[in-house]
Amino acid sequence: MDTSYPDSVRYLYALGNEFKTIKFGLERIRTLLTALALPQRAFSTIHVAGTNGKGSTCAMIESALRASGLSTGIYTSPHLVEPTERIRINGAQVSAGEFSAAFNEVHAVSNRLITDGLIDMHPTYFETITAMAYLLFRQHGVERVVLETGMGGRLDATNVVDPLLSVITPIDFDHERFLGDTIPKIAREKAGIIKPERPVVFSRQRPEAQAVLERAAIENQSEVVRAADWVAQDLHLDAYGSRFTAQGPASIPIDCPLIGAHQVENALTAIAALHHLGVPGSAIRQGIAATRWPGRLEHVSSSPDIFLDGAHNPAGAQALADYIREFHHHRRIWIIFGAMSDKDLSVIAPLLFPLASELILTGVHQARAFTPEQIRDLSGATHARLAPYIHDALAMVRETSPGDVVFITGSLYLVGEARPLLVTES
């Protein structure tokens, strides 16, 4: 019997947290996709891995491809509010009906494969949605798909495609329990998306990551395209975005609505990829100007200014801290912070908490989230106020003055809970 959208979402969540229950390996997803008649071969892909900036880089690439006249799909994770956000076609997330229909097809085939002894277990949360995305992209006949890895790259469920182009954004520490405890180990996992004789774009990298990536490119006889060959000339950064001329193999004026200096680097990576794909400069300019990437230094309210930012690892926290210091140091700063229990507060808290005039620690409706009390005790932030959940924290923000600025950060899950309370339309 077919399940409804709410039932399909419930079943997916019942498969377990997508990171906690991750099963690295490609055998199961390959068997599943073979039974679904290889939907991933129906379109060409740009495959993106990395630690930081991969989602926003994906968003800019997809927007520019669409501006060039191509029909597009984009697959990203995690979602903020609804799982349908992960699968977008021509800029719009798929409908609940399309989502549940794709789930029903993948679920039925999975059960048949289990019965026939061809797979060992039901595909995981991430494997299931990945297969659903491929089905929906084929169904809609899209020409180009921008595909974000979930974690790592080499054994990630997305890594079953023969991409038109691979892209690797800056590599840093994150998910060390799964990917390794050194930058070279993590880089080796990310480099797994480099395919034989397929070009790859490298963002500017730490030297130890760069060395691993260069070796992988040589081994695969892959042409390397370097974002470092592009520079941002006449750069004007403000609190709400940036303007510059991307100068490299071409000269392209850029108006980037994504906030933060790190987004300039992400834009240059996207531009390097798009230019290599032959996308006209006019479409690159138009596409980047139209890019939206919710929940990542997203300005959602004025008087006071409220920003949402899922800065959930040290590099993300550092980027947010740099942004606050540069553009908001003269203001009264409120930080509402909540985090998952696998995050290293000993690194993240010292980057952000000293910047707050008012610090509110809050919980997230996730079993693996820190409680506000745990964040306080582990970080030593004894001056912080505690709020059980985000609606309680937002009630405290009513004390702000119009000139204050509020940052809601620490976890994309927290941002996902906050966004519907602050944004009326996506």
PyMOL commands that set and color helices and strands:
alter all, ss='L'
color gray80, all
select helices_A, chain A and resi 5-14+27-35+39-41+54-67+83-86+96-115+125-140+176-179+183-193+207-219+227-229+261-276+281-289+314-328+345-355+372-379+390-399+412-422
alter helices_A, ss='H'
color red, helices_A
select strands_A, chain A and resi 44-49+72-75+87-89+92-93+144-148+165-168+200-202+224-226+231-238+241-247+251-256+298-301+305-309+333-337+358-362+385-387+405-409
alter strands_A, ss='S'
color yellow, strands_A
deselect
rebuild
show_as cartoon
